[in-house]
Amino acid sequence: SILGLNYVYNSLNSLYRPTRGMRLNAGVDFAGLGGDVKYLRGRAQASKYWSVFGDFIFSLSAEGGYIKGLEDRGPNRPDVLLTDRFFLGEPQFRGFDIRGVGPRVLRQPIVSDADGNPVVVTERDQGGDDAIGGNAYYLGRAELEIPLGSGARELGLRPSIFLDVGALFDVEQPQLQNSPFPNGIVYQARDGAGNPLFRREDGTITTDATDADGDPLTPFNQSIAPFQEVFLGNSSAPRISVGIGVNWNSPFGPFRIDLA
């Protein structure tokens, strides 16, 4: 359970298409009145709009947050659960993948070259990429909306250019798993209940350790290809994206397309 307090100040002249005014939102949440997690989390967001150069609209916005765990969960267990951390990426950080910014664990396969020597595959699309979130983040935006003719305004089209800058960080490095063995890891497979599996002579799989004559069956083994895990991205250094976008107040609701 969470107890929260939030403050909102809003002087924008429009909810959907503001051209002047500002909005401020600051809040703090305390979790621990019940349940099995305890933390204190604070977040703040501010944005301001101006009309410049006639019909051009310039806006600045900034936001940030921090979460602090209030209990020691034991060795090799972070004070803040992964599901309670902040994540950053699309759609709030344009130009990046969903959860594409911040700390992550990459699983890199290990293959053999022509001479049989192990080689680590570093291409991002060839292995695993797990975002693990962070306890702190910041994000800033600057955007200039460009006016079009009366026809485009009637259609609800509003192009703009933008710059986004931010970072997600402050998390403990998880325990990394590595399999540097040339042939990977071989382990005995188990069923859904955790019972070890064995192979009969006819190829069928069973949980029986012996056959009808009492002779031991061959364990049903599986293997994991060799790999190594790498932890990276835990930095407050800013990530930056720039791009262009178009807002469209369509008959079906507001749409936006960005190229960053």
C-alpha atoms as an extended CHARMM CRD file, in Angstrom:
* protein
*
       260  EXT
         1         1  SER       CA              0.0000000000        0.0000000000        0.0000000000  PROA      1               0.0000000000
         2         2  ILE       CA              1.1390000000        3.5320000000       -0.7990000000  PROA      2               0.0000000000
         3         3  LEU       CA              0.3800000000        6.8780000000        0.7870000000  PROA      3               0.0000000000
         4         4  GLY       CA              1.0830000000        9.7970000000       -1.5480000000  PROA      4               0.0000000000
         5         5  LEU       CA              0.9750000000       13.5750000000       -1.5580000000  PROA      5               0.0000000000
         6         6  ASN       CA              0.8950000000       15.5460000000       -4.7950000000  PROA      6               0.0000000000
         7         7  TYR       CA              0.9870000000       19.2690000000       -5.6240000000  PROA      7               0.0000000000
         8         8  VAL       CA             -0.1410000000       20.5810000000       -9.0180000000  PROA      8               0.0000000000
         9         9  TYR       CA             -0.0090000000       24.1440000000      -10.3350000000  PROA      9               0.0000000000
        10        10  ASN       CA             -1.4180000000       24.7610000000      -13.8060000000  PROA      10              0.0000000000
        11        11  SER       CA             -1.7250000000       28.0340000000      -15.7160000000  PROA      11              0.0000000000
        12        12  LEU       CA             -1.7710000000       26.6190000000      -19.2560000000  PROA      12              0.0000000000
        13        13  ASN       CA             -4.2690000000       28.2450000000      -21.5980000000  PROA      13              0.0000000000
        14        14  SER       CA             -5.1600000000       24.9010000000      -23.2120000000  PROA      14              0.0000000000
        15        15  LEU       CA             -5.0230000000       21.2540000000      -22.2110000000  PROA      15              0.0000000000
        16        16  TYR       CA             -4.4000000000       19.8750000000      -25.7320000000  PROA      16              0.0000000000
        17        17  ARG       CA             -2.5720000000       22.7390000000      -27.4640000000  PROA      17              0.0000000000
        18        18  PRO       CA             -1.0180000000       25.1420000000      -24.9530000000  PROA      18              0.0000000000
        19        19  THR       CA              0.6580000000       28.2820000000      -26.2970000000  PROA      19              0.0000000000
        20        20  ARG       CA              1.4730000000       29.9970000000      -23.0070000000  PROA      20              0.0000000000
        21        21  GLY       CA              1.5350000000       29.3070000000      -19.2980000000  PROA      21              0.0000000000
        22        22  MET       CA              3.2020000000       26.6690000000      -17.1540000000  PROA      22              0.0000000000
        23        23  ARG       CA              2.4700000000       23.4650000000      -15.2980000000  PROA      23              0.0000000000
        24        24  LEU       CA              4.2110000000       22.1610000000      -12.1820000000  PROA      24              0.0000000000
        25        25  ASN       CA              3.6640000000       18.7540000000      -10.6090000000  PROA      25              0.0000000000
        26        26  ALA       CA              5.6010000000       17.5360000000       -7.5550000000  PROA      26              0.0000000000
        27        27  GLY       CA              4.8350000000       14.5660000000       -5.3660000000  PROA      27              0.0000000000
        28        28  VAL       CA              6.1460000000       12.0600000000       -2.8680000000  PROA      28              0.0000000000
        29        29  ASP       CA              4.9770000000        8.4800000000       -2.2090000000  PROA      29              0.0000000000
        30        30  PHE       CA              5.5800000000        6.3040000000        0.8380000000  PROA      30              0.0000000000
        31        31  ALA       CA              5.1290000000        2.5470000000        0.4740000000  PROA      31              0.0000000000
        32        32  GLY       CA              5.1460000000        0.3830000000        3.5780000000  PROA      32              0.0000000000
        33        33  LEU       CA              1.8520000000        0.7980000000        5.4130000000  PROA      33              0.0000000000
        34        34  GLY       CA              1.2120000000       -2.8110000000        4.4290000000  PROA      34              0.0000000000
        35        35  GLY       CA              2.5040000000       -5.3930000000        2.0120000000  PROA      35              0.0000000000
        36        36  ASP       CA              6.1250000000       -6.5310000000        1.7310000000  PROA      36              0.0000000000
        37        37  VAL       CA              7.9380000000       -3.5410000000        0.1880000000  PROA      37              0.0000000000
        38        38  LYS       CA              9.0390000000       -0.2850000000        1.7820000000  PROA      38              0.0000000000
        39        39  TYR       CA             10.3530000000        2.7280000000       -0.0820000000  PROA      39              0.0000000000
        40        40  LEU       CA             10.1570000000        6.4970000000       -0.4030000000  PROA      40              0.0000000000
        41        41  ARG       CA              9.7660000000        7.8970000000       -3.9240000000  PROA      41              0.0000000000
        42        42  GLY       CA              9.7880000000       11.4930000000       -5.0980000000  PROA      42              0.0000000000
        43        43  ARG       CA              8.9970000000       12.8730000000       -8.5500000000  PROA      43              0.0000000000
        44        44  ALA       CA              8.7010000000       16.3560000000      -10.0530000000  PROA      44              0.0000000000
        45        45  GLN       CA              7.7740000000       17.7130000000      -13.4800000000  PROA      45              0.0000000000
        46        46  ALA       CA              7.6210000000       21.2590000000      -14.8650000000  PROA      46              0.0000000000
        47        47  SER       CA              6.8260000000       22.6770000000      -18.3000000000  PROA      47              0.0000000000
        48        48  LYS       CA              6.4530000000       26.1880000000      -19.7120000000  PROA      48              0.0000000000
        49        49  TYR       CA              5.2050000000       27.5300000000      -23.0630000000  PROA      49              0.0000000000
        50        50  TRP       CA              5.8550000000       30.8110000000      -24.8860000000  PROA      50              0.0000000000
        51        51  SER       CA              4.6660000000       32.3810000000      -28.1440000000  PROA      51              0.0000000000
        52        52  VAL       CA              7.7690000000       33.5610000000      -30.0180000000  PROA      52              0.0000000000
        53        53  PHE       CA              8.4330000000       35.0560000000      -33.4470000000  PROA      53              0.0000000000
        54        54  GLY       CA              4.7320000000       35.5390000000      -34.0310000000  PROA      54              0.0000000000
        55        55  ASP       CA              2.9540000000       32.1820000000      -34.2320000000  PROA      55              0.0000000000
        56        56  PHE       CA              5.9090000000       29.9830000000      -33.2770000000  PROA      56              0.0000000000
        57        57  ILE       CA              5.4670000000       28.2010000000      -29.9390000000  PROA      57              0.0000000000
        58        58  PHE       CA              8.5250000000       27.3390000000      -27.8440000000  PROA      58              0.0000000000
        59        59  SER       CA              8.3350000000       25.0150000000      -24.8380000000  PROA      59              0.0000000000
        60        60  LEU       CA             10.7070000000       23.7170000000      -22.1930000000  PROA      60              0.0000000000
        61        61  SER       CA             10.0130000000       20.8520000000      -19.8250000000  PROA      61              0.0000000000
        62        62  ALA       CA             11.9860000000       18.9550000000      -17.2140000000  PROA      62              0.0000000000
        63        63  GLU       CA             11.2570000000       16.0460000000      -14.9270000000  PROA      63              0.0000000000
        64        64  GLY       CA             13.0880000000       13.7900000000      -12.5220000000  PROA      64              0.0000000000
        65        65  GLY       CA             12.6220000000       11.2290000000       -9.8310000000  PROA      65              0.0000000000
        66        66  TYR       CA             14.3700000000        9.2650000000       -7.0960000000  PROA      66              0.0000000000
        67        67  ILE       CA             13.3650000000        6.1790000000       -5.1310000000  PROA      67              0.0000000000
        68        68  LYS       CA             14.9650000000        5.0170000000       -1.8770000000  PROA      68              0.0000000000
        69        69  GLY       CA             14.4370000000        1.5850000000       -0.3790000000  PROA      69              0.0000000000
        70        70  LEU       CA             13.6770000000        1.6450000000        3.3540000000  PROA      70              0.0000000000
        71        71  GLU       CA             14.5980000000       -1.9230000000        4.2520000000  PROA      71              0.0000000000
        72        72  ASP       CA             17.6020000000       -4.1970000000        3.8840000000  PROA      72              0.0000000000
        73        73  ARG       CA             16.5180000000       -7.1600000000        1.7720000000  PROA      73              0.0000000000
        74        74  GLY       CA             19.6780000000       -9.1430000000        2.4450000000  PROA      74              0.0000000000
        75        75  PRO       CA             22.9240000000       -9.8530000000        0.5810000000  PROA      75              0.0000000000
        76        76  ASN       CA             22.8230000000       -9.6940000000       -3.2280000000  PROA      76              0.0000000000
        77        77  ARG       CA             19.2400000000       -8.4180000000       -3.0560000000  PROA      77              0.0000000000
        78        78  PRO       CA             18.6980000000       -4.7320000000       -3.9390000000  PROA      78              0.0000000000
        79        79  ASP       CA             16.6730000000       -2.5600000000       -1.5750000000  PROA      79              0.0000000000
        80        80  VAL       CA             14.3500000000       -1.5410000000       -4.4480000000  PROA      80              0.0000000000
        81        81  LEU       CA             12.6780000000       -4.2600000000       -6.5130000000  PROA      81              0.0000000000
        82        82  LEU       CA             13.0370000000       -4.1970000000      -10.2900000000  PROA      82              0.0000000000
        83        83  THR       CA              9.2690000000       -3.7010000000      -10.6630000000  PROA      83              0.0000000000
        84        84  ASP       CA              9.4020000000       -0.5340000000       -8.5250000000  PROA      84              0.0000000000
        85        85  ARG       CA             12.3070000000        1.1860000000      -10.3020000000  PROA      85              0.0000000000
        86        86  PHE       CA             12.1230000000        3.8780000000      -12.9540000000  PROA      86              0.0000000000
        87        87  PHE       CA             12.4940000000        3.0350000000      -16.6400000000  PROA      87              0.0000000000
        88        88  LEU       CA             13.2440000000        5.4130000000      -19.4790000000  PROA      88              0.0000000000
        89        89  GLY       CA             12.7800000000        5.2000000000      -23.2380000000  PROA      89              0.0000000000
        90        90  GLU       CA             10.0040000000        5.3690000000      -25.8120000000  PROA      90              0.0000000000
        91        91  PRO       CA              7.5250000000        7.0620000000      -25.6040000000  PROA      91              0.0000000000
        92        92  GLN       CA              8.7420000000        9.6000000000      -23.0380000000  PROA      92              0.0000000000
        93        93  PHE       CA             12.3010000000        9.7200000000      -24.4650000000  PROA      93              0.0000000000
        94        94  ARG       CA             11.8830000000       10.0010000000      -28.2270000000  PROA      94              0.0000000000
        95        95  GLY       CA             14.4730000000        8.3040000000      -30.4240000000  PROA      95              0.0000000000
        96        96  PHE       CA             15.1270000000        5.3720000000      -28.0910000000  PROA      96              0.0000000000
        97        97  ASP       CA             13.5810000000        1.9390000000      -27.8230000000  PROA      97              0.0000000000
        98        98  ILE       CA             11.1090000000        1.0390000000      -25.0830000000  PROA      98              0.0000000000
        99        99  ARG       CA             13.2080000000        0.9350000000      -21.8660000000  PROA      99              0.0000000000
       100       100  GLY       CA             16.1710000000        1.6610000000      -24.1480000000  PROA      100             0.0000000000
       101       101  VAL       CA             17.9960000000        4.0490000000      -21.7870000000  PROA      101             0.0000000000
       102       102  GLY       CA             19.8000000000        3.1690000000      -18.5760000000  PROA      102             0.0000000000
       103       103  PRO       CA             21.2990000000        0.1440000000      -16.7850000000  PROA      103             0.0000000000
       104       104  ARG       CA             21.0350000000       -3.1790000000      -18.5620000000  PROA      104             0.0000000000
       105       105  VAL       CA             22.5520000000       -6.6430000000      -18.7820000000  PROA      105             0.0000000000
       106       106  LEU       CA             23.6960000000       -7.8580000000      -22.1820000000  PROA      106             0.0000000000
       107       107  ARG       CA             24.0540000000      -11.6010000000      -22.7990000000  PROA      107             0.0000000000
       108       108  GLN       CA             26.7130000000      -12.0890000000      -25.4720000000  PROA      108             0.0000000000
       109       109  PRO       CA             27.0630000000      -15.5050000000      -27.1610000000  PROA      109             0.0000000000
       110       110  ILE       CA             30.5090000000      -17.1060000000      -27.4590000000  PROA      110             0.0000000000
       111       111  VAL       CA             31.2500000000      -18.8500000000      -30.7530000000  PROA      111             0.0000000000
       112       112  SER       CA             34.3200000000      -20.4470000000      -32.2970000000  PROA      112             0.0000000000
       113       113  ASP       CA             36.2560000000      -18.8970000000      -35.1410000000  PROA      113             0.0000000000
       114       114  ALA       CA             37.8450000000      -20.7890000000      -38.0490000000  PROA      114             0.0000000000
       115       115  ASP       CA             40.7530000000      -21.8470000000      -35.8340000000  PROA      115             0.0000000000
       116       116  GLY       CA             38.5360000000      -23.0590000000      -33.0160000000  PROA      116             0.0000000000
       117       117  ASN       CA             39.2600000000      -20.0930000000      -30.7490000000  PROA      117             0.0000000000
       118       118  PRO       CA             36.3750000000      -18.6230000000      -28.6920000000  PROA      118             0.0000000000
       119       119  VAL       CA             35.0270000000      -15.2840000000      -29.9760000000  PROA      119             0.0000000000
       120       120  VAL       CA             32.4800000000      -13.0860000000      -28.1780000000  PROA      120             0.0000000000
       121       121  VAL       CA             29.6130000000      -11.8870000000      -30.3780000000  PROA      121             0.0000000000
       122       122  THR       CA             29.0500000000       -8.2250000000      -29.4590000000  PROA      122             0.0000000000
       123       123  GLU       CA             26.2680000000       -7.3540000000      -31.9390000000  PROA      123             0.0000000000
       124       124  ARG       CA             23.2820000000       -6.2120000000      -29.8790000000  PROA      124             0.0000000000
       125       125  ASP       CA             20.7240000000       -8.1250000000      -31.9560000000  PROA      125             0.0000000000
       126       126  GLN       CA             22.5520000000      -11.4470000000      -31.5160000000  PROA      126             0.0000000000
       127       127  GLY       CA             22.1210000000      -11.7980000000      -27.7520000000  PROA      127             0.0000000000
       128       128  GLY       CA             19.8990000000      -10.8450000000      -24.8440000000  PROA      128             0.0000000000
       129       129  ASP       CA             19.2980000000       -7.2550000000      -23.7350000000  PROA      129             0.0000000000
       130       130  ASP       CA             17.5500000000       -6.8920000000      -20.3710000000  PROA      130             0.0000000000
       131       131  ALA       CA             16.8200000000       -3.4200000000      -18.9780000000  PROA      131             0.0000000000
       132       132  ILE       CA             16.9120000000       -3.4880000000      -15.1710000000  PROA      132             0.0000000000
       133       133  GLY       CA             15.7760000000        0.0760000000      -14.4270000000  PROA      133             0.0000000000
       134       134  GLY       CA             17.2810000000        2.6490000000      -12.0970000000  PROA      134             0.0000000000
       135       135  ASN       CA             16.6210000000        4.4360000000       -8.8270000000  PROA      135             0.0000000000
       136       136  ALA       CA             17.0930000000        7.9270000000      -10.2860000000  PROA      136             0.0000000000
       137       137  TYR       CA             16.3910000000        9.6440000000      -13.5890000000  PROA      137             0.0000000000
       138       138  TYR       CA             16.0930000000       13.0330000000      -15.2280000000  PROA      138             0.0000000000
       139       139  LEU       CA             14.6410000000       14.1130000000      -18.5590000000  PROA      139             0.0000000000
       140       140  GLY       CA             14.5070000000       17.4780000000      -20.2760000000  PROA      140             0.0000000000
       141       141  ARG       CA             12.8460000000       18.5990000000      -23.5100000000  PROA      141             0.0000000000
       142       142  ALA       CA             13.0090000000       21.6670000000      -25.7300000000  PROA      142             0.0000000000
       143       143  GLU       CA             10.5800000000       21.9770000000      -28.6210000000  PROA      143             0.0000000000
       144       144  LEU       CA              9.7090000000       24.5940000000      -31.2260000000  PROA      144             0.0000000000
       145       145  GLU       CA              6.3340000000       24.2870000000      -32.9380000000  PROA      145             0.0000000000
       146       146  ILE       CA              6.3160000000       25.6330000000      -36.5010000000  PROA      146             0.0000000000
       147       147  PRO       CA              3.1750000000       27.3730000000      -37.8020000000  PROA      147             0.0000000000
       148       148  LEU       CA              1.6080000000       26.3180000000      -41.0990000000  PROA      148             0.0000000000
       149       149  GLY       CA             -1.0740000000       27.8460000000      -43.2760000000  PROA      149             0.0000000000
       150       150  SER       CA             -4.7390000000       28.0780000000      -42.3870000000  PROA      150             0.0000000000
       151       151  GLY       CA             -5.5070000000       24.8490000000      -44.2570000000  PROA      151             0.0000000000
       152       152  ALA       CA             -3.0550000000       22.8370000000      -42.1620000000  PROA      152             0.0000000000
       153       153  ARG       CA             -4.3730000000       24.4410000000      -38.9910000000  PROA      153             0.0000000000
       154       154  GLU       CA             -7.9010000000       23.4130000000      -39.9090000000  PROA      154             0.0000000000
       155       155  LEU       CA             -6.6550000000       19.8390000000      -40.3450000000  PROA      155             0.0000000000
       156       156  GLY       CA             -5.0110000000       20.0130000000      -36.9250000000  PROA      156             0.0000000000
       157       157  LEU       CA             -1.4430000000       19.5010000000      -38.2400000000  PROA      157             0.0000000000
       158       158  ARG       CA              1.3480000000       20.9850000000      -36.1100000000  PROA      158             0.0000000000
       159       159  PRO       CA              4.9730000000       20.1550000000      -37.0420000000  PROA      159             0.0000000000
       160       160  SER       CA              7.8240000000       20.7880000000      -34.6090000000  PROA      160             0.0000000000
       161       161  ILE       CA             11.5290000000       20.2700000000      -34.0140000000  PROA      161             0.0000000000
       162       162  PHE       CA             12.7580000000       19.0050000000      -30.6500000000  PROA      162             0.0000000000
       163       163  LEU       CA             15.6890000000       18.0270000000      -28.4670000000  PROA      163             0.0000000000
       164       164  ASP       CA             15.4330000000       15.4950000000      -25.6260000000  PROA      164             0.0000000000
       165       165  VAL       CA             18.1350000000       14.8980000000      -23.0190000000  PROA      165             0.0000000000
       166       166  GLY       CA             18.1070000000       12.5740000000      -20.0260000000  PROA      166             0.0000000000
       167       167  ALA       CA             19.5670000000        9.6410000000      -18.1500000000  PROA      167             0.0000000000
       168       168  LEU       CA             18.5700000000        6.7380000000      -15.9170000000  PROA      168             0.0000000000
       169       169  PHE       CA             21.0400000000        5.4790000000      -13.3060000000  PROA      169             0.0000000000
       170       170  ASP       CA             21.8480000000        4.5480000000       -9.6750000000  PROA      170             0.0000000000
       171       171  VAL       CA             21.3430000000        0.7950000000       -9.4060000000  PROA      171             0.0000000000
       172       172  GLU       CA             23.4730000000       -1.9760000000       -7.9480000000  PROA      172             0.0000000000
       173       173  GLN       CA             25.1970000000       -4.2960000000      -10.3860000000  PROA      173             0.0000000000
       174       174  PRO       CA             23.3430000000       -7.6270000000      -10.4290000000  PROA      174             0.0000000000
       175       175  GLN       CA             25.1070000000      -10.9520000000      -10.1500000000  PROA      175             0.0000000000
       176       176  LEU       CA             26.1910000000      -11.7800000000      -13.6940000000  PROA      176             0.0000000000
       177       177  GLN       CA             25.9550000000      -15.2510000000      -15.1860000000  PROA      177             0.0000000000
       178       178  ASN       CA             28.8060000000      -16.4790000000      -17.3590000000  PROA      178             0.0000000000
       179       179  SER       CA             29.3970000000      -19.6990000000      -19.2730000000  PROA      179             0.0000000000
       180       180  PRO       CA             32.9080000000      -19.4780000000      -20.7050000000  PROA      180             0.0000000000
       181       181  PHE       CA             33.1780000000      -23.2330000000      -21.2620000000  PROA      181             0.0000000000
       182       182  PRO       CA             33.9010000000      -24.1500000000      -24.9130000000  PROA      182             0.0000000000
       183       183  ASN       CA             30.9410000000      -26.5420000000      -25.0530000000  PROA      183             0.0000000000
       184       184  GLY       CA             28.5780000000      -24.5230000000      -22.8710000000  PROA      184             0.0000000000
       185       185  ILE       CA             26.7730000000      -25.9020000000      -19.8310000000  PROA      185             0.0000000000
       186       186  VAL       CA             25.1820000000      -29.3500000000      -19.7680000000  PROA      186             0.0000000000
       187       187  TYR       CA             22.4460000000      -30.0130000000      -17.2160000000  PROA      187             0.0000000000
       188       188  GLN       CA             19.7860000000      -32.6440000000      -16.5930000000  PROA      188             0.0000000000
       189       189  ALA       CA             16.3410000000      -31.5730000000      -17.7740000000  PROA      189             0.0000000000
       190       190  ARG       CA             13.3940000000      -31.6090000000      -15.3580000000  PROA      190             0.0000000000
       191       191  ASP       CA              9.6270000000      -31.5840000000      -15.6910000000  PROA      191             0.0000000000
       192       192  GLY       CA              7.2830000000      -28.8650000000      -14.4580000000  PROA      192             0.0000000000
       193       193  ALA       CA              7.3450000000      -30.2710000000      -10.9190000000  PROA      193             0.0000000000
       194       194  GLY       CA             11.1390000000      -30.2820000000      -10.8020000000  PROA      194             0.0000000000
       195       195  ASN       CA             11.5640000000      -34.0430000000      -11.2110000000  PROA      195             0.0000000000
       196       196  PRO       CA             14.6290000000      -35.1440000000      -13.2460000000  PROA      196             0.0000000000
       197       197  LEU       CA             13.8990000000      -36.6270000000      -16.6580000000  PROA      197             0.0000000000
       198       198  PHE       CA             15.3770000000      -39.8010000000      -18.1910000000  PROA      198             0.0000000000
       199       199  ARG       CA             15.4080000000      -41.2670000000      -21.7080000000  PROA      199             0.0000000000
       200       200  ARG       CA             14.2020000000      -44.8260000000      -22.4670000000  PROA      200             0.0000000000
       201       201  GLU       CA             15.7900000000      -46.9500000000      -25.1940000000  PROA      201             0.0000000000
       202       202  ASP       CA             12.8750000000      -46.1820000000      -27.5320000000  PROA      202             0.0000000000
       203       203  GLY       CA             13.5850000000      -42.4510000000      -27.1510000000  PROA      203             0.0000000000
       204       204  THR       CA             10.6120000000      -41.5560000000      -24.9360000000  PROA      204             0.0000000000
       205       205  ILE       CA             11.1500000000      -39.3090000000      -21.9180000000  PROA      205             0.0000000000
       206       206  THR       CA             10.1130000000      -40.3590000000      -18.4120000000  PROA      206             0.0000000000
       207       207  THR       CA             10.6440000000      -39.4470000000      -14.7670000000  PROA      207             0.0000000000
       208       208  ASP       CA             11.4650000000      -43.0840000000      -13.9470000000  PROA      208             0.0000000000
       209       209  ALA       CA             15.1620000000      -43.5370000000      -13.1620000000  PROA      209             0.0000000000
       210       210  THR       CA             15.1210000000      -47.2410000000      -14.1250000000  PROA      210             0.0000000000
       211       211  ASP       CA             13.4890000000      -49.3920000000      -16.7830000000  PROA      211             0.0000000000
       212       212  ALA       CA             11.1940000000      -52.3940000000      -16.2720000000  PROA      212             0.0000000000
       213       213  ASP       CA             14.1990000000      -54.6400000000      -15.5280000000  PROA      213             0.0000000000
       214       214  GLY       CA             15.5740000000      -52.2440000000      -12.9110000000  PROA      214             0.0000000000
       215       215  ASP       CA             18.4600000000      -51.0730000000      -15.0830000000  PROA      215             0.0000000000
       216       216  PRO       CA             19.2960000000      -47.3310000000      -14.8130000000  PROA      216             0.0000000000
       217       217  LEU       CA             18.0770000000      -45.1050000000      -17.6470000000  PROA      217             0.0000000000
       218       218  THR       CA             20.1890000000      -42.4660000000      -19.3540000000  PROA      218             0.0000000000
       219       219  PRO       CA             19.6310000000      -38.9260000000      -17.9750000000  PROA      219             0.0000000000
       220       220  PHE       CA             17.9010000000      -36.6210000000      -20.4400000000  PROA      220             0.0000000000
       221       221  ASN       CA             20.4640000000      -33.8440000000      -20.7510000000  PROA      221             0.0000000000
       222       222  GLN       CA             20.1210000000      -30.3970000000      -22.2700000000  PROA      222             0.0000000000
       223       223  SER       CA             22.7730000000      -27.8070000000      -22.9570000000  PROA      223             0.0000000000
       224       224  ILE       CA             23.1770000000      -24.0330000000      -22.9390000000  PROA      224             0.0000000000
       225       225  ALA       CA             25.4800000000      -22.4860000000      -25.5140000000  PROA      225             0.0000000000
       226       226  PRO       CA             28.4450000000      -20.6120000000      -23.9990000000  PROA      226             0.0000000000
       227       227  PHE       CA             27.8720000000      -16.9340000000      -23.2660000000  PROA      227             0.0000000000
       228       228  GLN       CA             28.9840000000      -14.0370000000      -21.0960000000  PROA      228             0.0000000000
       229       229  GLU       CA             26.9370000000      -11.2690000000      -19.4610000000  PROA      229             0.0000000000
       230       230  VAL       CA             27.9880000000       -7.6160000000      -19.3690000000  PROA      230             0.0000000000
       231       231  PHE       CA             26.5500000000       -4.8670000000      -17.1440000000  PROA      231             0.0000000000
       232       232  LEU       CA             26.5080000000       -1.3500000000      -18.5960000000  PROA      232             0.0000000000
       233       233  GLY       CA             24.5330000000        1.8900000000      -18.8230000000  PROA      233             0.0000000000
       234       234  ASN       CA             24.5960000000        2.8340000000      -15.1280000000  PROA      234             0.0000000000
       235       235  SER       CA             25.6920000000        6.4330000000      -15.7310000000  PROA      235             0.0000000000
       236       236  SER       CA             24.2490000000        9.8850000000      -15.1050000000  PROA      236             0.0000000000
       237       237  ALA       CA             25.9040000000       11.1550000000      -18.2950000000  PROA      237             0.0000000000
       238       238  PRO       CA             23.1770000000       12.5370000000      -20.5760000000  PROA      238             0.0000000000
       239       239  ARG       CA             21.7840000000       10.7240000000      -23.5800000000  PROA      239             0.0000000000
       240       240  ILE       CA             20.5750000000       13.0920000000      -26.3060000000  PROA      240             0.0000000000
       241       241  SER       CA             18.2000000000       12.8300000000      -29.2380000000  PROA      241             0.0000000000
       242       242  VAL       CA             17.0640000000       15.4320000000      -31.7710000000  PROA      242             0.0000000000
       243       243  GLY       CA             14.3580000000       15.1840000000      -34.3630000000  PROA      243             0.0000000000
       244       244  ILE       CA             11.1960000000       16.4170000000      -36.0040000000  PROA      244             0.0000000000
       245       245  GLY       CA              7.6080000000       15.5300000000      -35.2720000000  PROA      245             0.0000000000
       246       246  VAL       CA              4.0410000000       16.1960000000      -36.3530000000  PROA      246             0.0000000000
       247       247  ASN       CA              0.9950000000       16.4610000000      -34.1180000000  PROA      247             0.0000000000
       248       248  TRP       CA             -2.3700000000       15.7410000000      -35.7050000000  PROA      248             0.0000000000
       249       249  ASN       CA             -5.6640000000       16.3750000000      -33.9680000000  PROA      249             0.0000000000
       250       250  SER       CA             -7.4930000000       13.8010000000      -36.0610000000  PROA      250             0.0000000000
       251       251  PRO       CA            -11.2150000000       12.9840000000      -35.9330000000  PROA      251             0.0000000000
       252       252  PHE       CA            -10.2120000000        9.8000000000      -34.0970000000  PROA      252             0.0000000000
       253       253  GLY       CA             -8.1730000000       11.5690000000      -31.4190000000  PROA      253             0.0000000000
       254       254  PRO       CA             -4.6860000000       13.0640000000      -31.1400000000  PROA      254             0.0000000000
       255       255  PHE       CA             -1.8040000000       11.3790000000      -33.0090000000  PROA      255             0.0000000000
       256       256  ARG       CA              1.8860000000       12.1430000000      -33.0950000000  PROA      256             0.0000000000
       257       257  ILE       CA              4.6730000000       10.8850000000      -35.3700000000  PROA      257             0.0000000000
       258       258  ASP       CA              8.3440000000       11.5170000000      -34.5030000000  PROA      258             0.0000000000
       259       259  LEU       CA             11.5510000000       10.9720000000      -36.4180000000  PROA      259             0.0000000000
       260       260  ALA       CA             14.5110000000       11.2130000000      -34.0300000000  PROA      260             0.0000000000
